């Protein structure tokens, strides 16, 4: 049985923020950005809200029809310069969420610096599955829906895996690590930049 997927709109904002907050509370990168558990519970939803607003405005959010999982995608043009030092996006997110937490801005600049440029591609910014529904293939279904389109249109796809477990999932979907691992400062966790070339479609 297939997974029903639809495109989210502004009316889904709170659903998406809640899904991302629940899914990433225990993520290694979220734990690095917000080291204290109490501070993370208080501030993390605001960061997920900022990300959601950015993608609602400039990208696309897919959600399962039952509201149990979501994926945030950005279409990156060939001439995009993700790592521009003048980009004020990370600083604006920090100011909106927690001005005293420099790691909010730092994570944005570090991931932008390793983001490949020169070729148009689909960027999987985040994917969140409700904790009680993980392991059911919902995340895979959300990703494969976009990868099928990438294959039809000849577009590559890119993401950063934030855990060894998610990296294994992405490898099964055809992603391969590109470039060195990003080791976050001050003993932080690792992130793996991963790229997937479009697959040739065979005609029956």
Secondary structure, DSSP 4 states (H G I P E B T S, - for coil): -PPPEEE--GGGHHHHHHHHHHHHTT-HHHHHHT-SHHHHHHHHHHHHHHHHHHHHHHSEEEEETTSSEEEEEEEE-TT--TT-TT--HHHHHHHHH-TT-HHHHHHHHHHHHHS--SS-EEEEEEEEE-GGGTTSSHHHHHHHHHHHHHHHHT-EEEEEE-SHHHHHHHHHTT-EE-S--EE-TTT--EEEEEEEPPPPPPP-
